[in-house]
Amino acid sequence: KLVRMKLYLPIERQLEPEMITVEETEPFWVAFSRIYGHDSQHKADATLSDWLKTDAFIDYSKAKLYVSYNYGAENGLEHWSECGITTKYSKAEGISNPYINQKRLGGGLFAVIETKAYGTLNGVLEIIHRWIVSEEKYILDDSRQWFAQYQTSSFDSSNHNVLVRSYIPIMERKKLYE
């Protein structure tokens, strides 16, 4: 019978706390795959990856990957996940793959936090949402989509050098009443 156990886990402390900033972004074109239902994130990622291997003319030195999903409805029937990449395409040029769509993403005021790429984004999104509520200067802007952009911090693309910038659309509370 086990009476007592000491568990030692490696913990790496951060030297600087994660900081949330408020940034104005310009809209940008993305090619994306949106999948609904169970295992949607994996399927959206696989669909985008297959397209990038076959069709895509993407300048990878400037492209940024992003993900998004309908936060708060992960277990519902309407759950969707989206994986995309920035492109130089415009809507008029089109993409020939029926599983890849285009749209303009971003544009406007966002609460932004940059973290290392580890685990799920749920904890990071919780931090930002709590900050927005406690700040009282901003409110969520449900008319725009949140997204997380992935970028490498150096030429080494190992998981240790990948950063995630999570963008939550906000608006100033006072503008709501103007």
C-alpha positions in Angstrom: 0.0 0.0 0.0 1.4 3.4 -1.1 1.4 5.8 1.9 3.5 8.7 0.7 5.1 9.6 -2.6 7.3 12.5 -3.6 6.9 13.6 -7.2 9.6 15.7 -8.8 8.7 17.5 -12.0 11.0 19.6 -14.0 9.8 23.2 -13.9 11.2 25.9 -16.0 10.5 29.4 -14.7 10.0 32.2 -17.2 12.4 35.1 -16.8 9.8 37.6 -18.0 6.1 37.4 -17.5 3.9 37.1 -20.6 2.6 40.5 -21.4 -0.7 41.4 -23.2 -0.5 44.3 -25.6 -3.1 46.1 -27.6 -2.3 46.4 -31.3 -4.0 47.8 -34.4 -3.5 45.4 -37.3 -4.0 45.7 -41.0 -6.2 43.1 -42.7 -4.3 40.4 -44.8 -5.3 37.7 -47.2 -5.3 34.1 -46.1 -5.9 30.7 -47.7 -7.5 28.4 -45.2 -9.3 25.1 -44.6 -12.3 25.1 -42.2 -13.5 21.7 -41.0 -16.6 21.1 -38.8 -17.1 18.3 -36.2 -15.0 15.8 -34.4 -11.2 15.9 -34.9 -11.7 19.1 -36.9 -8.3 20.6 -36.0 -6.4 17.6 -37.3 -8.5 17.4 -40.5 -8.1 21.1 -41.2 -4.4 20.9 -40.7 -4.1 17.8 -43.0 -6.2 19.5 -45.7 -4.1 22.6 -45.7 -0.9 20.6 -45.7 -2.0 18.5 -48.6 -2.8 21.7 -50.6 0.5 23.2 -49.8 2.3 20.1 -51.1 0.5 20.1 -54.4 -1.0 23.4 -55.5 0.2 26.3 -53.5 2.5 29.0 -54.8 3.4 30.5 -51.4 6.5 32.6 -50.5 7.4 30.6 -47.4 9.9 33.2 -46.3 7.1 35.7 -45.7 4.2 33.4 -45.1 2.7 33.0 -41.6 0.6 30.0 -40.4 -2.5 30.6 -38.3 -5.1 28.6 -36.5 -8.5 29.5 -35.1 -11.6 27.7 -33.8 -14.9 28.6 -32.2 -13.6 29.0 -28.7 -16.1 27.9 -26.1 -18.0 25.4 -28.3 -15.3 22.7 -28.5 -17.7 19.9 -27.7 -20.7 21.1 -29.6 -22.0 19.9 -33.0 -21.1 23.2 -34.6 -17.5 23.1 -33.5 -15.1 24.1 -36.3 -11.3 24.5 -36.6 -9.5 26.5 -39.2 -5.9 26.3 -40.4 -4.5 28.8 -42.8 -1.6 30.6 -44.3 -1.0 34.1 -45.4 -0.9 34.5 -49.2 -0.2 37.1 -51.9 -3.4 36.0 -53.7 -6.3 38.3 -53.9 -9.9 37.1 -54.0 -10.1 37.8 -57.7 -7.2 35.4 -58.5 -8.9 32.5 -56.8 -7.6 29.1 -55.7 -8.6 26.0 -57.6 -8.9 23.6 -54.7 -12.5 23.2 -53.5 -11.4 22.5 -49.9 -9.3 25.7 -49.6 -11.1 29.1 -49.3 -9.8 32.6 -49.1 -10.7 35.6 -46.9 -9.3 38.7 -45.3 -8.3 38.2 -41.7 -7.3 40.7 -39.1 -7.9 44.4 -39.4 -8.7 46.4 -36.3 -7.9 46.5 -32.6 -6.6 43.2 -30.9 -5.4 42.1 -27.5 -2.2 40.2 -28.3 -0.1 37.8 -26.3 3.0 36.1 -27.5 4.0 32.7 -26.0 6.0 29.7 -26.9 4.2 27.0 -28.9 3.3 24.4 -26.3 0.0 22.5 -25.6 -3.4 23.9 -26.5 -4.3 27.5 -26.7 -7.2 27.2 -24.2 -5.1 28.5 -21.3 -3.7 31.4 -23.2 -7.2 32.4 -24.4 -8.4 32.2 -20.8 -5.7 34.6 -19.7 -6.6 37.1 -22.5 -10.3 36.9 -21.8 -9.8 37.5 -18.0 -7.5 40.4 -18.8 -10.2 42.0 -21.1 -12.8 41.7 -18.4 -10.6 43.0 -15.6 -9.2 45.9 -17.8 -12.7 47.4 -18.2 -11.4 49.7 -21.0 -12.1 47.1 -23.7 -14.7 44.6 -24.6 -14.7 41.6 -27.0 -15.6 42.3 -30.6 -17.6 39.3 -31.6 -18.0 40.6 -35.2 -14.4 39.6 -35.9 -12.5 36.4 -35.7 -9.7 35.6 -33.2 -6.6 33.8 -34.5 -3.2 32.5 -33.4 -0.3 33.1 -35.7 2.8 30.9 -35.6 6.3 32.0 -36.4 9.8 30.7 -35.8 12.1 32.8 -33.7 15.2 31.8 -35.7 16.2 29.8 -38.7 15.9 26.6 -36.7 12.3 25.6 -37.0 12.3 23.1 -34.1 9.5 23.3 -31.6 11.7 25.1 -29.1 11.9 28.2 -31.4 8.3 28.5 -32.5 6.3 31.4 -31.1 2.6 31.9 -31.1 0.9 35.3 -31.2 -2.7 35.0 -30.2 -5.0 37.9 -31.4 -8.4 38.5 -29.7 -10.5 41.2 -31.4 -11.5 43.9 -29.0 -13.0 47.4 -29.1 -12.9 50.3 -26.7 -15.9 50.2 -24.4 -16.6 53.9 -24.8 -17.0 53.5 -28.6 -19.8 51.0 -28.0 -21.9 53.9 -26.6 -21.0 56.5 -29.2 
